[in-house]
Amino acid sequence: MGSTSELILPEPGKKNILITSALPYVNNVPHLGNIIGSVLSADVFARFCRARGLKTLYICGSDEYGTATEIKALKEGLSPSDLCAKYHAIHKEIYDWFRIEFDIFGRTPTSQQTEIVQSIFARLWDNGLIEERESTQPYCPTHKSFLADRFVEGECSLCHDLGARGDQCDACGSLLDPLEPERKPDGSLTGLDSTATGWLINPRCALDGASPERRKTKQLYLRLDVLSDSIVEWFKSVNEGWSSNCTAITQSWIDKGLKPRCITRDLRWGVPIPKGLDGMNDKDYAEKVFYVWFDACIGYVSITKNYTDREDLAGKKWEQWWRNPDDVSLYQFMGKDNVPFHTIIFPASQLGTKDTWTKVNHLSITEYLNYEGGKFSKSKGVGVFGNTAKETGVDPDVWRYYLLSRRPESSDSEFKWQEFIDANNNDLLKNVGNLCQRVVKFCQAKMEGKVPDYSKYADSEKVVEKHKEEVNEQLKVYNESLEGCKLRAGLQTALRISSQGNKLLQDNKLSNQLIEEDPERCAAVVGLALNHIHLLASLISPFMPATAEAILQQLNVPVKFQIPDTWTADAIAPGHTLGEPKLLFTQIPASRIDEWREAFGGEEIRKQKALEAEKAAAKKAAKEKEKEKKRLKKEAALAAAASGQTADAAAPTSTPDKAAVAALDAAPDVSADDTKAAEVRLAHR
């Protein structure tokens, strides 16, 4: 839960901030890319908003319904419910360790979720925005049920990998249909999903290995085509503050033309289709549930209701957040793969009800975080995952700082152990840590641990005034960056403000000599520096909350973070007694780099890099080979022309013959070294 037990509700007529991060899918352990992509980024923004004095609610939870959960539960010998409970606890423990401060971290399998999802669907049905379609789907004759795409396995028709699923082949990345499409009399295919490019050969049920049959079944579709104009109009009205990649992804969906999307699946683990709707045959949908991408975003609403109304299913306090667009601004954080669900599907569902809804005002999305030249892989043991970061013994705030400093806001970024250690030893220890340690320790040693009377200094040289002006310039940049969800820029600015504090000490040569020769100037510098540190604690609190608390404890002031518009440098008054100075950060030895690389997938990374190097070398060799062929052919053409003009002259000895070119054509594309060797041989013919 958040920092207060008091129920957080929006204040009428004021700016209220509702924050969501993409609901993490429950049956995976999140890696660092997942963490920075949503929950950590949203946490930073929520902490910033609270420190700005805004009424703020941060909502998240585990996304638990769907095919993947049923499959994982079968593999682990658990019920879907027990599996979700197990992994929900794992997620919560990981986020607690990273000091993510949700106001609630809820779940989707709740009565509140069922009630709100079915209510939204009923409104869409009544408004004529749901379409029934009959389609052919795989049916397992052994356990007598239709099979969701992921419950069908077989051979990919494109790359012929034997472990493909009915929705996708992981080996070649192609989207698939579970069954081979039937052919029309003219030979063209029928029934192939518009997004699929292939199908399964020899499909089998993932549960019992039986060969599925083709059977007709009904499914429900959301009429995005009918809602298209409303979606486009809404999109144009709100996308000004969105990132360019977010806008581009949404626009690409619109440009392709919005089509009806299936919102039901033949599963047991999910929100059931409501009964008793006018014109719907309940028997057709008795064993179906809503497709997870339709109801997952509605999880934000139901989790909010769990927070505001607790077990009161008739409660309406949640509507103060979700049916209040005049007073509430909605900020959503996610990775780029989640964009269409938040910018097309969820808003379409809201618009289609024709009710008043708080819709997203600002989306902050991230690209991918890669790992040491490769990709995170739980199965191969590559990369740092949420539950293994603690094994390094490095404080969570250092992890938070590094991840946020490399947040992939506009392009993919890379996790590198060398940079991780440098960030701790240089950015944090030598900058932030040095500033706090030097000033507080000086006060304890030379000023009896009390804040000196800095009000007596005349400041004829404008030392204090100039410093305050420079800091306030950066404070304005900091606030603008965070308000625009430019978290990396905000963090960089906070570090610049820390550097300004160190520069203050250096320019004024804080030392025993200064206190002896100019005690009033020394008092002014120390008093200004202590207030500078007090401001810095609030500025870094969204990024490194425990470090910020430790700074305030050393200053012996209440742990309350406030980020002002203007810094006045008088929060800590003369005569105030300081706490004890303590180290905020410790040096990480460079020797840990190789140790951690090995521990977190060193061998697999080497294999990945070797394969990439081999591919690059082969590509280079092919280019060199083609280049040499062109050169030889050009020389041959020139020689032939020269030979025609001087038929009685002897041919140049350096002219390559056809055999040389043919030899190069026949040379295998193995490596750049092989090509170089061929070039040497040809040069000596």
N, C-alpha and C positions, 0 to 999 in steps of 0.2 A: 504494500500500500504506500501511498504518498506520505509526505512529511506531516500531515495533519489527519486526525481522526474525525474532524468536523466534516460533515457532508458538504461537498463542493457543488454549488449550483450557480448558474449565471446571474449576474446582477442586471436588472432591466436598465436600458439606456446607457450601459457602459460596454467597453470592449471586453469580450469574453472569448477565451481561446480553447477550442476543442481539438485535441491532438490524438491521432491514431498512428500506430505503426502496423505494417502488414502483419496479419496473424501468422506466426510461424507454423508450418505444418508439423503436427505433433510427433510423427514417428521418425523424424530425423534429428540427430544431434547437430546443432548449428555450428558452422565453422566461422572464422573471423569475418569472412565476407558477408555472411548472413547477419552477423551482429552489427557491423558498421552500416549495412544497407538499410536497416530499419530501426530496430529497438534502441540502439545506442544513439543514433542521430536524433531520433524523436525525443529521447531522454534529455539530450543537450538542449534542444529547443524548449522543452517543457521547463527545465530548470531556469533557463534564461527568462522565460515569460513570468515565472513566479518571482524572480529577483527584480523584475521590472514592475512588480505590484499588480499584475494582471490576474484576474480570476481564470485559473487554468485547470483543465481536466485532461489527464493522459490515460488513454484507454488501450489495452492490448489483451491478448489471450491466445490460447492454442486453437488452431484450426484442426478439428478432429474427425470430421466426417469424410466419406469418400472411399473409392476403390482401394487406394494404396493402403489405407488403414486395415481394411478387411484382409488383404493379402498378407500384410505384415503380421497381423494377429494369427492367421493360420500357420505361418512359418514359425512363430514363437509359441504356438500352442496355447494362446490366450484368447479370451473373448475380446472383441473390439473395445468394449468398455474398460476392461482391465488393462489392455495395452495402452490406451489413451491416458489412463490414470498414472501408469508407470512413467510414460514419457513426458506428461505434463509436469510431473515433479522434477524430472531431469532438467527440463527447460527452465523452470522457476529457480532451481538451485544455481544454474549457470548465470541467469540474469541477476540474481542476488549478488553473486560473486563479482560481477562486473559493475555493481552498484547502480543498476538500472532502477529508477524509482517510479514505478507505475502507480497510478491511483487505484487501479485494479488490474490484475492479470487473470482474466477469466477463462472460460471454456465455451465451446459452441454446443455441446450436447446438453441443453438445458430446456426447461419448460418455457422460459422466456424466448429462447431462440425459435422453438416450434411455433409459439403463439404469433410472434412478429412476422416470421417468414410466411406462414400460412395466411396471415392477414394481408400482407402485401400482395401475395399471389391472388387472393380472392378479389382484391380491387382490380388487378390487371385482367383477371378473367371477366369480371363484370363490365370492364371498359372495352372488351373486345380485342384485347392485345395478346391473347394466348390462342395458339392454333394447334389443333390436333393433327398429327400425321401418322400414317401407317408406314412402317419400314421393315426391312428384313434384318434380323439380328441372329447371332449365334445362340443356340439353345442346347443346353447339356441334357441329354436323355437319361444320364445316370442319376444326377441329383435333381433333375426336373426343375430347372430354372433357366431364365435367360442369363446370358453372360455379358457383363460389362467388358469393354474392349481390353482392359488390362488383365482380365481373367482368361484371356485366350493367348496361347503361345504357339510358336511355330517357326518356320523358316522364312526369312525376309526374301520377297520376290526380287529385290533389287541387288542386294549384296550377298544373299544366300547365307547370312549368319543364322545359325540354328536356334539362337536364344532370343529372337525378336518377340515383342508383345503386340497385341492387337491394336495398339494406338501408335506405337513408335518402335523403331529399331535403334537401339543404343549404339550398335556397331557403326552404322553409316549415318545416323541422325535423321533418317527419313520418317515422315509421318505415314502411317499405314492404316488400312482397313483390316479388320479381323478375318474377313472372308473375301475370296476372289470375286470380283463383280461379275454378274451374269452378262452375257453378250446379247445385243439386239441382232435381228436378222442380218443387218448390214455389217456386223462384226464389231460395232462400237460397244463400249462398256456402259453398263447401267449400275446405278447404286453406289458408285465410288464417292466417298465423302469429298466435298469440294476442296478440302485442305490436304487430303491424302494423295500420295504419289505411288503407293504400292500396296501390297496385301501379303497375307500369310499363306505360305505353301504348307500343306499338311497341318492345318490348325488343330490344336488339342486344348481341352479344358485344363486350366492350370491347377485345378483342385484334384481331379481324378484321372486325367489323361485321356478322357473319352473324346471321340471326334464329334464336334458340335454339328447340329442340324441347322438348316435355314428355316426360320419360322417368322411369321408376321407378328408384329406387336405395335401397339400405339405408344407414341411419346408426345410430350407437350413442348411447344416452341414459343419463345418470346418474340413478338413481332417487332424486331428492331427496324425492319423496313418501314413500318407504319410510324414508328417513333423517330425516324431519321431526322426529319425537319426540326423537331423539338430539341433533339440532341445537338444538332449543328448550331442552332440558335443559342442554346445554353453555352456550348463550348466557346463560341465566339465572344460571349459576354464575360467569361471568367479566365481565359487562358493567358492573359497578359503577364501575370506574375509567374507562370510556369516555366520550367527549364526548357531549353530548346529541344532536347531529346524527347522529353515528355510530350511536348506539342507535336513533334514530328511523328511519333508512334501513333498518337490519337488521330492525327490528320490522315495517316496512311490507311487506317481502318475506314475512315469516312470516304476517302477517295476510291476505295475498292467497292464501295456500296454496301451499306449495312443490310444484312439478310437475317431472316428468322434463325434463332439459335436454340438448339434443343436444351431444355432445362430439367429434364428428368432422366433417371437411370434405373436399370433393373438391379437394385441393391436392397439390402436390409438395413445397412448402417447409414442413416441419414434422416432428414426431416421428411416425414410421410406426406403424401399429397392429401390435402383436406377433402373431406367428404361432404356431400349434401349441397354442392354447388349446382345452381340451375343450369341444366343442359349437359352436365357431365355424368358419364356412366362410372359410378364408383368402382365397379368390378374391373374395369380396364386398367385402373391405376392402384389397385389394392396392394400390389407387391412392388410398387415403385417408390422412389424417394427423389427429392430434388437433387440435381447435379450440384456438386460442391461449389463450383464457381458462381452459381446463382445465389446460394445462401451464405457463402463465406463472408462477403462484405456486410451482409445484414448482421453478422456477428458483432460488428462494432456497436450496433444499436442495442442488441440484446444484452451484451456485456455491460453497456452503460446502464441498462435497466436493472441488471443484477446489482450494480453499484448503488444507484439512486433509490430503488424501490425494494431491494433485497428480495424476500420471498413473496412479496405482495404482487401477484400476477395482475391484479386490477389497477395497480399503481400507475400514475401518469407523470411522475417527476422527471422521468427520462425525456419526456417531450420538451422540457425546458431547454435541453441541449440539442435535440434532433429535429424539433419542429419550430425552430426559432431563428430563421436566417437573418433577421434584423439585428439581433443582439449577439449572435455567435458566429465566429469565424472558424472554419474547419480546415486544419492543416493535416495532410496525410504524408507519411514517409514510407518508402518502399524501394525495392530493386526494380530495374526497368522491365523485367519480365512480368511484373504485376500490373503494369500501367493500364492495359485495355479493360481490365475488370473494374478499375476505379474511375476511368474516364468515359467508358461506354456502357458497360453492363449495369453497374450499380446506379449511376445517374438515370439510365433509361428506366430502371425499375421504379425509382423515385418519381420521375416525371410521369410515368404511365399510371400511377395511382391517382394523379390529379389532386393530391393532397399537398399541404405545405411541408417542405422538408429543408433542413439545413444541408446544403450540398457543398462539395469541396470547393474551397476558395484558393488554396495553394497546395500544389503537390511538389514534394522534394524527392527526387529519385536519384539513384546511384547506378553507375555502371558496375563492372565486375572487379573484385579484388583478387588478383592472382597470387601465386606463392612461389617465390624463388625461381622464376622462369617457367613454372609449370602451373598446374591447377590443383586445387584442394580435392582430395579423394579419401573418403573415410575407409572404403574397402581396401585401398592400397596403402593406407597409413601415411598419406602425404598431407602435410600442413598441420596447423594448430587449430584445434577445435575448442569449442566453448568449455568442455569438461577437462581439457588437457593444458590450457594456458596456465593454470595454477601450479602445474608441475615444475615450471621454471623457477618458482619462488619469487618472481617479480610482482610487485604490488599492482593491483588492478588499475590504479590511476595511471601508471606508466603505460599499460596496455591501452587504456582509453586515449591517452594523449597521442600515442603513435598511430593508432587506427584513425583517429580524427584528423591528424596532420596529413594522412595519406588518403583521406576519404575520396573515392572515385566519383567526383561530382559531374565532370563533363567527359571523362574518358576513363578507360580501365587504368588501374594503378597496381602496384606490386608490393607485396610484403617481402622485405629483405632483412635478414638477421643483422647484417652490418649496420643498416640504417636504424634498426630498432635500438641497438646498443648506443649508436651515436646520438640518437634522440634523447636517451636518458642521460648520457654523460655530458653532453654539450648543451642542448636546449634547456633541460630541466636542472641538472646539478649545477652547472656553471652559470646559468642565468638566473632562474627563479630561486633555486636553493641558495646561491651565493648572496643574492640581495637580502633575503630574509635573515640568513645566518649572520651576516656581517653587521647589520643594523641592530638587531636585538641583542646580539652578543656584546657589541660596543656599549650599548646602554647598560647592560648588566654589569659590565666591568668598570665603566667610567662614570656612570650617572646613577648608581645605586638602584638600577632597575626601574627608574621612573622616567616618564616623558619630561624632557626639559621644557622650560618656559620659552617657547619659540616666538612668543608675541612681542618680545622686546626688540627684535632685530629690525633695523630701519630699512633694510633692503634697498639701499641706494643704487646698487648695481643690478637691481631687478632680477636677482637670482630666483627668488620664490615666484614672482609674477611670471617670468618667462617659462619656468618649469611647468607651472599650472596651465599656461596657454598651450604648450606643446602636448601635454597629457590630454587636455580637453579636445584638441584636434584629433588625436588618435581615438579618444573615447567616442567621438561622433562617428568615426569610421567603424569602430567595433559595433556600436548599436545598429547602424545601418546594415552591416553585414549579417548580423544575427537575425534582424527583423526580416531580411530577405532570404533567410535560410542558407546563407553562404557560410557554412560552419567552418570550413578551412580558413577562409579569409578572417573570420572572427578570431579564431585561435591564433593565427599569425599576428594579428593586431595586439592581442593580449600579451604575447611574447615580446612584441616591440615596446609595449608599455613597461614591461619588466626591465627591458634593456635601458629604457629611459631612466629608471630608478638607479641602475648600476652606473649610468653615465653621470647622474647627479653626484654620486659619491666620488667618482673619479675626478670630475671637473673641480670639485671643491676640496679634494684631497683629505677626506675624512680620516683623521689619525690623531695620535696623542699630541702631535705638534699643533694641530688646528684647535684642539680644546684648550691648549695652554696659551696660544698666541691670540686667538680670536674666539673666546667662549660663546659670545652671542651668535656669531655666524655659525659656529658648530651646533649650537642649540637649534637654530633655524633649519640647518641641513638635516639634523637628526629628526626633528619634529615633522618636517616635510616628508622625509623618507618613510617614517612610520605610518603617516597617513597615506602615502603612496602604496605601501604594502597592504594597508587595510583595503584600499580600492582594488588592488590587484587580486586579493583573495576573492572578492565578489566576481571579478571578471573571469577568473579561471574556474569558479565554482561549477558552471555548467559542464565543463570538460573534465575537471579533476576535483570532485566534491570532497573527498577525504583530505586531500592536500590543502584545500581551501579552509576546511575546518581546523586543520592542524595549525595553519597560519594564525587564524583568529584566536586559537587557544594560546599561542605564544604571545599574542598581543593582549591576552587576558580580557577579551571583549565577548559579548554574547554572540553565539553562532547564529547569525541572521544575515543573509546576503541581500544586498540592495545595490542595484545597478542604476546610477542616476543619469540624467541628461547632462548635467554639469558637475564636475568635481570641485568642491570648495576647500578640500584639504584641512578640515577642522573636526573630523569625526572623533579623533583621539585627542583629548584636551591635555594641556600641561598638568603635570602632577600625577597623571594616571600611572598605576603600578603595572608593569609588564609581567608576563609569564616567563617561563624558563625557555631559553633557546634550545632547539633540537634540530637535528639534521632532517630535512624533508626528503632527500634522496641519497642514495649510496651509489658508488661507482660500480659498474658492471665490467668485469675484466674481459678483454678481447678474446681470451681463450674459450669463452662460453660459445662463441659463434660456431665453431666446428662441432662442439658437443651438441648444441641444439639442432644444427642441421642434420646430424646423424640421427638424433632422437626422433625428429619429426619428418622422416621420409627421405633421408639422404640418398640411399641406394636407388630408390624409385625415381627421385629427381635426376640422378645421374643417368639413368636409363632414358628418361624423357629427353634430357638435353642431348644425349648421344644420338638418339633417333632424329631429333630436330637438326643436329649438325650434319648427320648423314644425308637428310633430305636437302638441306641447304647446299651441301657440297655437290650432290647429284644435279641440282638445279643449275648451279654455277658451271659444272662440267658441260651440261647440255648447251648452255649459252656460249661457252668458249668453243665448243665443237661447231656450233652453227656459225659462229663468227669466223672460225678458221676455214670452214667450207666456202663461205662467201669470198674470203680473201683469195683462196686458191683458184676459185672459178674466175674471179676478176683478173688475176694474173694470167690465167690460161687464155682468157678472151683477149687480153692485151697482146699476149705472145702470138696468138693466132693472127691478129690483125697485122702485127709487125711482120710475121712470116709471109703474109700475102703480099705485102709491099716489097719485100726483099726476098723473093723466092730462092735466089741463088745463095743467100747468106745462111750461115749455120745457125741453127736454133740455139737460143741462150741456154747455157747449162743449168741455170737456176730455175728454169720454167718447170713447174710441177706437171707431172703427167696425169693422165686419167686414172691410172692405177693408184696414185697418191690420194686423189679425191675419193675414189671408191673405197680405199682403205679407211679413210676417215669416216665415210658414211657407215661402214660396217663396224666401226669401233663401238664397243659397249658403253652405255652411259653409267659408269661405275663411280668415278670420282674425278675431282679436279686434277689430282696428281696424274691419273691415267691420261687425261687429255693433254696435260703438259708434256708428258713423255711422248705422245704421238706427235706433238708439235716439234719436238727436238728431232725425232726420227725424220720427219718430212723436211726439216731445214737442212739435213745432211744428205738428202738424196741427190 
